[in-house]
Amino acid sequence: MNTAQGHYEVEEATYAEDYVWVAGEEVEGRAIEEVIHPWRAGYERWLEDQKLHPELQEWLEIRALS
């Protein structure tokens, strides 16, 4: 089995985070979970925000129907 050496870098955008694979660099000192799933921290923050602001989700759904 061939494995690629590299890591993801996070690039912040206005409304999102972009995860870019950078090949050929070592990832020592970083948690394997962060290397394999770099999007997880942002996703968990989003989930928490949804729990704190359920009215936003409702508003978005109503707006989408209009």
C-alpha positions, 0 to 999 in steps of 0.5 A, a space after each residue: 500500500 502506498 501512503 502519501 506524506 503531507 498535511 492539510 493547511 487551513 486557509 480562512 475565507 470570508 464564509 468558510 475554511 478551505 483545506 489544502 493538501 500540502 504533499 511531501 512535508 512532515 507532520 510530526 508533533 500534530 495529533 493524527 486526528 488533526 492531520 486526517 480530519 482537519 475540518 473536524 474542529 470547524 465542524 464541531 464549532 458549527 454544530 455548537 453554534 447551531 445548538 446555541 442559535 436554532 432560530 437561525 436555522 429556522 430562519 434559513 429554512 423559511 428563507 429558502 422556501 420563499 
